[in-house]
Structure formats: C-alpha cells, structure tokens
Amino acid sequence: MSAVGFAKIMVERQETGRTLPDVNVHRIKVETRNLSFWYGKTQALFDVTASIPERCVTALIGPSGCGKSTFLRTLNRMNEMIDGTRHTGQILLAGQEIYGRGIDVVSLRKRVGMVFQKSNPFPKSAFENVAFGPRVAGVRHSGRLAEIVERCLKQAALWDELKDRLHDSALNLSGGQQQRLCIARALATEPEVLLMDEPASALDPAATTRIEDLIYDLKKNYTIVIVTHNMQQAARISDLTGFFFQGRLVEMGSTDQMFTRPDKKETEDYITGRFG
C-alpha cells in the first residue's frame, strides 16, 4: 500500500471518529519472549518477541506460510491439539506464563477466545450456540442464560437480526451472520483477549464492513489480535501492526508508522507490493 493510500484511509478513520490511540499508554496484555515453535522437525517461529497492549487491535500481516497464524494459536495453546509440536521461550498473559505450573488450559481458553477463518457454528439454534460455553461452565438458570445470550448477541451487533428467531438453526444464517454468531459465542465465556484468524476473508464486502465495525466497537472492552492478508483492512481497523516473514517477526509498531515509515526494508517491500 502506498503512503497516499494509507493517508486516505487515515482521513476516512478521522471522518468516522476512528482515530488511532497512543498504544504506549496502554498496559501490556500479552507478551512473548524469544518464542520459537516447531511442527515436528520443522521450525515455524524463530525467537519472536512481541508486546500486545490491552484494549487495542493488533493486526498480524505477512505472506502465506510466514508464521502469523501459528503465532496466533500459540497465545491460547491451540497448537497443542496438533501432535509433535513444541516450543521454547515464554508466553505471558497479564504477566503470567501460560505454560506455567498449575495453568488450566480450559480456563486459559476462556480468557483467550478464538474466532476462526471459516465460520463454524454448531448445528444447533443460535441461542444454544451462544449458551454453549456458559452451560459447560455450569450456568443452568434459564434466565441467566437468556441474559448472556442477549448481551453477547448485542455485542456482536446481531441481536436485532436474530431476536425473533433465536431458536432457528444457526446453519440457516448467512455467512456474515454465522461469523458474528461465532464471535458472540466466543464472547459468552467473557474472555480478556479475542484472537481472530482472518475472520472476514470468506465474506462479501458488506459483511466484511460489519465485521470491521464490530471489531472497532469490541476493542473498547477486549484486547484483539487479528491475522489478515488484507493490508487495507489492517490499516483501517488496527492500532498496532506486526509484519511476519519466514517465521520471524520482522517489525512491530503503531499502524500509522508501519504503513508510512517502516523501519525495515522487508516491511516496505511487502506493504508496497514488491512481494507476497
């Protein structure tokens, strides 16, 4: 993306009230220190050190296969579900090592929710999709469950569309609605951090805009880390951007600096379309 193109997006952000905050005033929510990761004998991440501030949107960009999705999944130990993986280094959530002794993985994944590239609603009603997590956590009171479902659907900008058909199958919803339902389902466990792996890549432009609007609203209460191949999207919605290349975090900084004054030549070459 050219500096002119980025400047245009910044003007659009200002016109809609979406100014970039000073990320330096936010406390660090997630931190990695010299994180390396392997799938079997294949090393996917190399000494990644990164700091992710709370209640900001951090976008991870880079070409396919560069390690950004692998990095995202390490933040809630999702990669453990794949046999033969291992890591070195540290991953800290609010200062606590997530691989530390006594850490319960189920509790960790409540604190660090995940939204995947392809919407994956359960073959249940919209209500039961959102109520699933609270039910597993032991919430049984029907009134309490109804409150949680309404709150999360409102947070996901979906309540007005679904309030009269909460008990219809989630599989009958449009793609954009299904993705927002998955976001509502993730919010139902009251996470501190929300991880999103290309949440709008399979959606049409109108649905993508709704997801981007939603992300902007959610950062008021949540720390959001999003993987995206769409650099215009990263420029529109993120406060901080990290560029991955060949398993390494080449550069991370405020989004305006990354897209107009990157420190590394690799970052500039990628952003300006010379490769990737």
Buried (B, 14 or more C-beta within 10 A) or exposed (E): BEEEBBBBBBEEBEEEEBEBBEBEEBEBBBBBBEBBBBBEEEEBBBBBEBBBBBBBBBBBBBBEEBBBBBBBBBBBBBBBEEEEBEBEBBBBBBEEEBBEEEEEEEEBBBBBBBBBBEBBBBEBBBBBBBBBBBEEEEBEEEEEBEEBBBBBBBBBBBBEBBEEEBEEBBEEBEBBBBBBBBBBBBBBBBBBBBBBBBBBBBBEEEBBBBBBBBBBEBBEEBBBBBBBBBBBBBBBBBBBBBBBBEBBBBBBBBBBBBBBEBEEEBBBBBBBEEEB
